Amino acid sequence: MKIAIQGEPGSFSEEAALNLLPQAKIDCCPSFREVFAHLADRVVDRALIPIKTPWPARSPKTTTCCANTKPSSWPRRNCASSII
């Protein structure tokens, strides 16, 4: 299984993805937009994205990308979950 994340190797997102699916191949993307594009184009099987962070600010780019993506364009469960 291939999972797209926003971030670089060694990031918290990569660590989270490997904790969930240790055998997964990680596709590190420079932007949330690219993560969603890879998912829509079926370059990856799933995407792991942060919805909330421990910092005071939310992840607005994540929720915006999720909200602007057509539901039929990729196999998602729910935009409230962290892995889709």
N, CA, C and O atoms as CSV, one atom per row, in Angstrom:
chain,resi,resn,atom,element,x,y,z
A,1,MET,N,N,0.844,-1.177,0.000
A,1,MET,CA,C,0.000,0.000,0.000
A,1,MET,C,C,0.886,1.235,0.000
A,1,MET,O,O,1.903,1.291,0.691
A,2,LYS,N,N,0.484,2.209,-0.778
A,2,LYS,CA,C,1.236,3.460,-0.872
A,2,LYS,C,C,0.396,4.586,-0.265
A,2,LYS,O,O,-0.772,4.758,-0.613
A,3,ILE,N,N,1.011,5.355,0.654
A,3,ILE,CA,C,0.320,6.430,1.358
A,3,ILE,C,C,1.015,7.755,1.072
A,3,ILE,O,O,2.235,7.871,1.192
A,4,ALA,N,N,0.219,8.752,0.693
A,4,ALA,CA,C,0.748,10.104,0.479
A,4,ALA,C,C,0.657,10.883,1.789
A,4,ALA,O,O,-0.334,10.794,2.514
A,5,ILE,N,N,1.696,11.635,2.074
A,5,ILE,CA,C,1.704,12.538,3.218
A,5,ILE,C,C,2.225,13.889,2.758
A,5,ILE,O,O,2.900,13.985,1.734
A,6,GLN,N,N,1.914,14.922,3.509
A,6,GLN,CA,C,2.516,16.229,3.256
A,6,GLN,C,C,3.686,16.327,4.219
A,6,GLN,O,O,3.501,16.285,5.436
A,7,GLY,N,N,4.868,16.455,3.685
A,7,GLY,CA,C,6.049,16.546,4.536
A,7,GLY,C,C,7.216,15.790,3.956
A,7,GLY,O,O,7.139,15.203,2.876
A,8,GLU,N,N,8.294,15.822,4.702
A,8,GLU,CA,C,9.536,15.194,4.273
A,8,GLU,C,C,9.764,13.891,5.026
A,8,GLU,O,O,9.116,13.638,6.042
A,9,PRO,N,N,10.681,13.066,4.536
A,9,PRO,CA,C,11.037,11.870,5.300
A,9,PRO,C,C,11.489,12.270,6.705
A,9,PRO,O,O,12.257,13.215,6.885
A,10,GLY,N,N,10.996,11.531,7.684
A,10,GLY,CA,C,11.335,11.833,9.071
A,10,GLY,C,C,10.332,12.744,9.756
A,10,GLY,O,O,10.473,13.035,10.943
A,11,SER,N,N,9.317,13.199,9.023
A,11,SER,CA,C,8.310,14.101,9.605
A,11,SER,C,C,7.363,13.315,10.513
A,11,SER,O,O,7.336,12.084,10.491
A,12,PHE,N,N,6.588,14.055,11.311
A,12,PHE,CA,C,5.592,13.427,12.165
A,12,PHE,C,C,4.551,12.688,11.329
A,12,PHE,O,O,4.052,11.643,11.748
A,13,SER,N,N,4.220,13.213,10.159
A,13,SER,CA,C,3.242,12.550,9.289
A,13,SER,C,C,3.771,11.207,8.801
A,13,SER,O,O,3.024,10.230,8.746
A,14,GLU,N,N,5.043,11.150,8.450
A,14,GLU,CA,C,5.615,9.873,8.030
A,14,GLU,C,C,5.615,8.891,9.188
A,14,GLU,O,O,5.296,7.715,9.010
A,15,GLU,N,N,5.968,9.363,10.361
A,15,GLU,CA,C,5.973,8.508,11.552
A,15,GLU,C,C,4.565,7.964,11.827
A,15,GLU,O,O,4.405,6.782,12.132
A,16,ALA,N,N,3.558,8.818,11.722
A,16,ALA,CA,C,2.173,8.391,11.958
A,16,ALA,C,C,1.747,7.348,10.933
A,16,ALA,O,O,1.126,6.345,11.286
A,17,ALA,N,N,2.077,7.581,9.665
A,17,ALA,CA,C,1.704,6.642,8.605
A,17,ALA,C,C,2.346,5.279,8.839
A,17,ALA,O,O,1.691,4.248,8.685
A,18,LEU,N,N,3.612,5.272,9.208
A,18,LEU,CA,C,4.303,4.006,9.435
A,18,LEU,C,C,3.848,3.320,10.716
A,18,LEU,O,O,3.922,2.096,10.822
A,19,ASN,N,N,3.377,4.095,11.689
A,19,ASN,CA,C,2.805,3.480,12.894
A,19,ASN,C,C,1.493,2.779,12.571
A,19,ASN,O,O,1.193,1.724,13.131
A,20,LEU,N,N,0.713,3.364,11.670
A,20,LEU,CA,C,-0.557,2.752,11.271
A,20,LEU,C,C,-0.353,1.554,10.348
A,20,LEU,O,O,-0.986,0.512,10.511
A,21,LEU,N,N,0.533,1.720,9.386
A,21,LEU,CA,C,0.778,0.673,8.387
A,21,LEU,C,C,2.289,0.531,8.171
A,21,LEU,O,O,2.848,1.132,7.254
A,22,PRO,N,N,2.939,-0.259,9.010
A,22,PRO,CA,C,4.407,-0.357,8.964
A,22,PRO,C,C,4.996,-0.792,7.618
A,22,PRO,O,O,6.134,-0.440,7.305
A,23,GLN,N,N,4.250,-1.541,6.828
A,23,GLN,CA,C,4.765,-2.021,5.541
A,23,GLN,C,C,4.485,-1.067,4.386
A,23,GLN,O,O,4.868,-1.341,3.248
A,24,ALA,N,N,3.826,0.042,4.666
A,24,ALA,CA,C,3.431,0.978,3.600
A,24,ALA,C,C,4.635,1.677,2.980
A,24,ALA,O,O,5.661,1.889,3.627
A,25,LYS,N,N,4.478,2.026,1.717
A,25,LYS,CA,C,5.452,2.876,1.039
A,25,LYS,C,C,4.921,4.297,1.170
A,25,LYS,O,O,3.740,4.550,0.935
A,26,ILE,N,N,5.799,5.220,1.544
A,26,ILE,CA,C,5.383,6.589,1.805
A,26,ILE,C,C,5.749,7.481,0.625
A,26,ILE,O,O,6.882,7.469,0.142
A,27,ASP,N,N,4.768,8.250,0.174
A,27,ASP,CA,C,4.958,9.227,-0.896
A,27,ASP,C,C,4.947,10.610,-0.239
A,27,ASP,O,O,3.886,11.137,0.094
A,28,CYS,N,N,6.131,11.188,-0.058
A,28,CYS,CA,C,6.255,12.498,0.591
A,28,CYS,C,C,5.970,13.599,-0.427
A,28,CYS,O,O,6.633,13.690,-1.461
A,29,CYS,N,N,4.987,14.426,-0.125
A,29,CYS,CA,C,4.571,15.510,-1.024
A,29,CYS,C,C,4.883,16.865,-0.380
A,29,CYS,O,O,4.777,17.006,0.838
A,30,PRO,N,N,5.262,17.855,-1.180
A,30,PRO,CA,C,5.590,19.171,-0.635
A,30,PRO,C,C,4.370,20.001,-0.225
A,30,PRO,O,O,4.517,20.978,0.509
A,31,SER,N,N,3.163,19.630,-0.687
A,31,SER,CA,C,1.978,20.435,-0.362
A,31,SER,C,C,0.765,19.525,-0.176
A,31,SER,O,O,0.737,18.389,-0.651
A,32,PHE,N,N,-0.248,20.061,0.537
A,32,PHE,CA,C,-1.500,19.323,0.695
A,32,PHE,C,C,-2.181,19.160,-0.657
A,32,PHE,O,O,-2.794,18.128,-0.932
A,33,ARG,N,N,-2.072,20.169,-1.488
A,33,ARG,CA,C,-2.680,20.104,-2.820
A,33,ARG,C,C,-2.123,18.904,-3.599
A,33,ARG,O,O,-2.870,18.203,-4.281
A,34,GLU,N,N,-0.824,18.676,-3.494
A,34,GLU,CA,C,-0.209,17.542,-4.191
A,34,GLU,C,C,-0.667,16.214,-3.592
A,34,GLU,O,O,-0.884,15.247,-4.322
A,35,VAL,N,N,-0.815,16.162,-2.273
A,35,VAL,CA,C,-1.321,14.940,-1.622
A,35,VAL,C,C,-2.680,14.573,-2.212
A,35,VAL,O,O,-2.904,13.429,-2.608
A,36,PHE,N,N,-3.598,15.566,-2.271
A,36,PHE,CA,C,-4.927,15.301,-2.802
A,36,PHE,C,C,-4.897,14.991,-4.296
A,36,PHE,O,O,-5.703,14.192,-4.773
A,37,ALA,N,N,-3.991,15.602,-5.031
A,37,ALA,CA,C,-3.862,15.306,-6.461
A,37,ALA,C,C,-3.398,13.866,-6.667
A,37,ALA,O,O,-3.907,13.173,-7.547
A,38,HIS,N,N,-2.436,13.413,-5.864
A,38,HIS,CA,C,-1.959,12.029,-5.985
A,38,HIS,C,C,-3.069,11.044,-5.647
A,38,HIS,O,O,-3.175,9.984,-6.263
A,39,LEU,N,N,-3.887,11.392,-4.677
A,39,LEU,CA,C,-5.007,10.533,-4.313
A,39,LEU,C,C,-6.051,10.507,-5.431
A,39,LEU,O,O,-6.545,9.440,-5.796
A,40,ALA,N,N,-6.382,11.661,-5.966
A,40,ALA,CA,C,-7.368,11.749,-7.053
A,40,ALA,C,C,-6.898,11.014,-8.307
A,40,ALA,O,O,-7.697,10.390,-9.005
A,41,ASP,N,N,-5.598,11.095,-8.586
A,41,ASP,CA,C,-5.034,10.444,-9.773
A,41,ASP,C,C,-4.686,8.980,-9.525
A,41,ASP,O,O,-4.180,8.289,-10.409
A,42,ARG,N,N,-4.964,8.522,-8.312
A,42,ARG,CA,C,-4.689,7.137,-7.903
A,42,ARG,C,C,-3.212,6.757,-7.996
A,42,ARG,O,O,-2.867,5.609,-8.275
A,43,VAL,N,N,-2.356,7.738,-7.759
A,43,VAL,CA,C,-0.915,7.483,-7.664
A,43,VAL,C,C,-0.633,6.744,-6.361
A,43,VAL,O,O,0.314,5.964,-6.264
A,44,VAL,N,N,-1.478,7.005,-5.360
A,44,VAL,CA,C,-1.369,6.368,-4.045
A,44,VAL,C,C,-2.700,5.694,-3.715
A,44,VAL,O,O,-3.730,5.982,-4.323
A,45,ASP,N,N,-2.648,4.788,-2.733
A,45,ASP,CA,C,-3.858,4.095,-2.300
A,45,ASP,C,C,-4.617,4.889,-1.243
A,45,ASP,O,O,-5.847,4.854,-1.197
A,46,ARG,N,N,-3.891,5.593,-0.407
A,46,ARG,CA,C,-4.474,6.352,0.697
A,46,ARG,C,C,-3.653,7.613,0.935
A,46,ARG,O,O,-2.553,7.767,0.404
A,47,ALA,N,N,-4.207,8.503,1.738
A,47,ALA,CA,C,-3.482,9.710,2.149
A,47,ALA,C,C,-3.669,9.894,3.647
A,47,ALA,O,O,-4.758,9.666,4.172
A,48,LEU,N,N,-2.636,10.297,4.320
A,48,LEU,CA,C,-2.717,10.622,5.732
A,48,LEU,C,C,-2.506,12.121,5.849
A,48,LEU,O,O,-1.467,12.651,5.455
A,49,ILE,N,N,-3.507,12.794,6.396
A,49,ILE,CA,C,-3.430,14.248,6.504
A,49,ILE,C,C,-3.802,14.677,7.922
A,49,ILE,O,O,-4.666,14.061,8.548
A,50,PRO,N,N,-3.160,15.725,8.432
A,50,PRO,CA,C,-3.532,16.223,9.760
A,50,PRO,C,C,-4.791,17.081,9.660
A,50,PRO,O,O,-4.909,17.935,8.780
A,51,ILE,N,N,-5.715,16.844,10.562
A,51,ILE,CA,C,-6.915,17.660,10.620
A,51,ILE,C,C,-6.749,18.705,11.716
A,51,ILE,O,O,-7.122,19.867,11.551
A,52,LYS,N,N,-6.189,18.274,12.821
A,52,LYS,CA,C,-5.917,19.182,13.932
A,52,LYS,C,C,-4.451,19.035,14.315
A,52,LYS,O,O,-3.854,17.977,14.118
A,53,THR,N,N,-3.888,20.074,14.849
A,53,THR,CA,C,-2.512,20.035,15.318
A,53,THR,C,C,-2.487,20.373,16.801
A,53,THR,O,O,-3.451,20.935,17.321
A,54,PRO,N,N,-1.402,20.041,17.487
A,54,PRO,CA,C,-1.314,20.385,18.900
A,54,PRO,C,C,-1.074,21.876,19.121
A,54,PRO,O,O,-1.119,22.353,20.255
A,55,TRP,N,N,-0.820,22.608,18.043
A,55,TRP,CA,C,-0.585,24.037,18.146
A,55,TRP,C,C,-1.903,24.781,18.079
A,55,TRP,O,O,-2.898,24.211,17.631
A,56,PRO,N,N,-1.947,26.019,18.503
A,56,PRO,CA,C,-3.210,26.773,18.499
A,56,PRO,C,C,-3.872,26.878,17.128
A,56,PRO,O,O,-5.099,26.895,17.034
A,57,ALA,N,N,-3.089,26.947,16.090
A,57,ALA,CA,C,-3.665,27.072,14.732
A,57,ALA,C,C,-4.135,25.710,14.238
A,57,ALA,O,O,-3.546,24.682,14.571
A,58,ARG,N,N,-5.181,25.710,13.454
A,58,ARG,CA,C,-5.641,24.482,12.800
A,58,ARG,C,C,-4.831,24.279,11.526
A,58,ARG,O,O,-3.855,24.988,11.279
A,59,SER,N,N,-5.234,23.333,10.743
A,59,SER,CA,C,-4.611,23.088,9.445
A,59,SER,C,C,-5.588,23.520,8.360
A,59,SER,O,O,-6.216,22.669,7.729
A,60,PRO,N,N,-5.731,24.825,8.128
A,60,PRO,CA,C,-6.753,25.295,7.176
A,60,PRO,C,C,-6.557,24.797,5.761
A,60,PRO,O,O,-7.539,24.558,5.058
A,61,LYS,N,N,-5.310,24.632,5.315
A,61,LYS,CA,C,-5.085,24.151,3.948
A,61,LYS,C,C,-5.627,22.740,3.784
A,61,LYS,O,O,-6.136,22.388,2.720
A,62,THR,N,N,-5.519,21.934,4.830
A,62,THR,CA,C,-6.018,20.565,4.781
A,62,THR,C,C,-7.524,20.545,4.606
A,62,THR,O,O,-8.038,19.869,3.715
A,63,THR,N,N,-8.231,21.279,5.444
A,63,THR,CA,C,-9.688,21.258,5.355
A,63,THR,C,C,-10.178,21.920,4.070
A,63,THR,O,O,-11.199,21.506,3.520
A,64,THR,N,N,-9.482,22.925,3.587
A,64,THR,CA,C,-9.856,23.564,2.327
A,64,THR,C,C,-9.687,22.597,1.166
A,64,THR,O,O,-10.583,22.480,0.331
A,65,CYS,N,N,-8.563,21.907,1.095
A,65,CYS,CA,C,-8.337,20.937,0.014
A,65,CYS,C,C,-9.377,19.833,0.069
A,65,CYS,O,O,-9.899,19.410,-0.962
A,66,CYS,N,N,-9.673,19.374,1.258
A,66,CYS,CA,C,-10.657,18.308,1.423
A,66,CYS,C,C,-12.030,18.783,0.970
A,66,CYS,O,O,-12.733,18.065,0.259
A,67,ALA,N,N,-12.411,19.970,1.371
A,67,ALA,CA,C,-13.723,20.504,1.022
A,67,ALA,C,C,-13.852,20.796,-0.468
A,67,ALA,O,O,-14.947,20.706,-1.024
A,68,ASN,N,N,-12.744,21.146,-1.120
A,68,ASN,CA,C,-12.784,21.503,-2.538
A,68,ASN,C,C,-12.616,20.317,-3.479
A,68,ASN,O,O,-12.649,20.487,-4.698
A,69,THR,N,N,-12.440,19.135,-2.937
A,69,THR,CA,C,-12.258,17.947,-3.765
A,69,THR,C,C,-13.599,17.279,-3.993
A,69,THR,O,O,-14.382,17.104,-3.059
A,70,LYS,N,N,-13.862,16.908,-5.225
A,70,LYS,CA,C,-15.114,16.237,-5.546
A,70,LYS,C,C,-15.134,14.867,-4.865
A,70,LYS,O,O,-14.179,14.102,-4.998
A,71,PRO,N,N,-16.204,14.549,-4.141
A,71,PRO,CA,C,-16.278,13.261,-3.445
A,71,PRO,C,C,-16.070,12.068,-4.357
A,71,PRO,O,O,-15.528,11.053,-3.919
A,72,SER,N,N,-16.479,12.157,-5.598
A,72,SER,CA,C,-16.353,11.008,-6.496
A,72,SER,C,C,-14.958,10.862,-7.089
A,72,SER,O,O,-14.680,9.872,-7.765
A,73,SER,N,N,-14.080,11.824,-6.850
A,73,SER,CA,C,-12.774,11.777,-7.505
A,73,SER,C,C,-11.749,10.917,-6.788
A,73,SER,O,O,-10.707,10.601,-7.361
A,74,TRP,N,N,-12.020,10.530,-5.543
A,74,TRP,CA,C,-11.094,9.661,-4.837
A,74,TRP,C,C,-11.829,8.885,-3.756
A,74,TRP,O,O,-12.863,9.329,-3.256
A,75,PRO,N,N,-11.291,7.724,-3.397
A,75,PRO,CA,C,-11.979,6.871,-2.427
A,75,PRO,C,C,-11.763,7.368,-1.007
A,75,PRO,O,O,-10.802,6.971,-0.348
A,76,ARG,N,N,-12.638,8.223,-0.537
A,76,ARG,CA,C,-12.450,8.741,0.807
A,76,ARG,C,C,-13.472,8.140,1.755
A,76,ARG,O,O,-14.548,7.708,1.343
A,77,ARG,N,N,-13.123,8.121,3.007
A,77,ARG,CA,C,-14.056,7.702,4.034
A,77,ARG,C,C,-14.788,8.928,4.515
A,77,ARG,O,O,-15.995,9.069,4.320
A,78,ASN,N,N,-14.044,9.811,5.145
A,78,ASN,CA,C,-14.642,10.980,5.761
A,78,ASN,C,C,-13.534,12.002,5.939
A,78,ASN,O,O,-12.448,11.652,6.398
A,79,CYS,N,N,-13.777,13.238,5.592
A,79,CYS,CA,C,-12.737,14.257,5.713
A,79,CYS,C,C,-12.380,14.542,7.165
A,79,CYS,O,O,-11.372,15.199,7.427
A,80,ALA,N,N,-13.167,14.072,8.099
A,80,ALA,CA,C,-12.843,14.286,9.511
A,80,ALA,C,C,-11.800,13.273,9.986
A,80,ALA,O,O,-11.195,13.466,11.041
A,81,SER,N,N,-11.586,12.224,9.243
A,81,SER,CA,C,-10.591,11.243,9.666
A,81,SER,C,C,-9.224,11.643,9.144
A,81,SER,O,O,-9.114,12.449,8.219
A,82,SER,N,N,-8.186,11.078,9.739
A,82,SER,CA,C,-6.843,11.482,9.362
A,82,SER,C,C,-6.276,10.652,8.221
A,82,SER,O,O,-5.316,11.070,7.574
A,83,ILE,N,N,-6.850,9.490,7.963
A,83,ILE,CA,C,-6.369,8.688,6.834
A,83,ILE,C,C,-7.549,8.402,5.926
A,83,ILE,O,O,-8.589,7.903,6.354
A,84,ILE,N,N,-7.354,8.734,4.661
A,84,ILE,CA,C,-8.433,8.551,3.697
A,84,ILE,C,C,-7.929,7.808,2.490
A,84,ILE,O,O,-8.692,7.555,1.558
